[in-house]
Amino acid sequence: MKITLALEELPMLLLGIFVFSRLDFAWWWFLVLFFTPDFGMLGYIFNNKTGAFIYNLFHHKGLALLIWFLGFYLQSEVFQLIGVILFSHAAFDRILGYGLKYEKGFKFTHLGEIGN
């Protein structure tokens, strides 16, 4: 099943890369910003509940699409960039088996426990 999920997420990552290519930013922006959503892990400094909330917020594809569409509507490439980075990163994480977090702890995700 993990391979099936990874194969489902791969086209989404490729879509994110394609959408980024349509924006007027140099490619190095994609590479530099790609892992910035992982700063959401810093919420775990406070506790598991806050950590899960912030991490999930930064890895929620629905929110990423909402931000991208807002950028499209407002004709703001910065919002489109934020949306495409969040979307692409979330797809990449899911390819690797990192899902949205449960409040139980960082390694407990909707895709299963990390490390098992």
N, C-alpha and C positions, 0 to 999 in steps of 0.2 A: 504494500500500500504506500510506503514511503516513496518508492520510485514513481508511482502514479501521481502522487501529490507534487513531487519535484517537477515532473514533466508537465503538470498543469500550470505551475508557477513560472516555468522557463519562458513561455510565450509572453507572459505579463512583464517579465524583466526586459525581454527584447522590445516589447511595445514601449516601455518606459524609455529605453535607449533611443528608439526611433523618434518618439515625441521630443526628447531632448534635442535630437539632431535638427529638429525644425525650429528650435529657438535660436536666438542670436547671441549665444554664449560660446566661448571657446571650450573645447573638450576638457581642458584641465579643470574647469569648474565642476564638471560631473565627477571627476576623480577625487577632487578635494572635498566635495560636499557629500559624497556617497555614504560615508559612515557617520555623518553628523547625527542622524536619528538615534544612534546608539548612546548619545548623551542622556537619553531618557533613562538609562540605567542608574544615573545619579540619584534618582528618586529613592533607590533602595538604601541610601545613606540614612534616610529618616525611618522607614519601616517597610515591610512587605506590601502593605496596602497602598501606600503612596507610591512606592516603586512600581508596582503593577499598573496603577492608574496612569502614571506619566509615561512609562514604557509603552503601554498599549496605545496611548494617545499618539505617540510618535510613530507607531507602527500600524496604524489603522488605515487600511486602503480606502475606505469610504471617506474618511476625513481628507486623505491625500487627493482624492478625486474632487471633493468639494472645493478645496483650495485651488486646484488647477482650473476648475470651471469658473471660479470667482475671478481668477487671473485672466481667463479667456474673455469673460464678460466685461471686465474692467480694462481689458487690453493691457494688462500688466504682466510683462514677461518675468518679473521677479516672483509674483505669486504662482505663475505657471512653473517656474523653476522649482520653487519649494514643493509644489504638488508632485511634480515628476520625480524629484529626489525621494520624497517620502514613499511614493508608490513603488519605485524601482527598488529601493532598499528593502521594503517590506517583502516584495516578491523574492528578492535574493535571500533574505533571512529564512523564508519559508522553504526555499529550495534546500537550504542547509538543515532544515528541521527545527528552526527556532520559531515558535508560534507566539501568539498572544499569551500573556502571563496570567496565571491565577494568583490570588492574594496569598496563597499558601507559601510561596517562595519563588525565587527566580527560575529555578530549574523545572517548575511545573507549568506546562503550556497546553494550549488547546490541541497541539499535535502530539502530546505525550510528554513524558519526563525526559529532559535533556540528559544524555549520558547513558541511557538504557538502550 
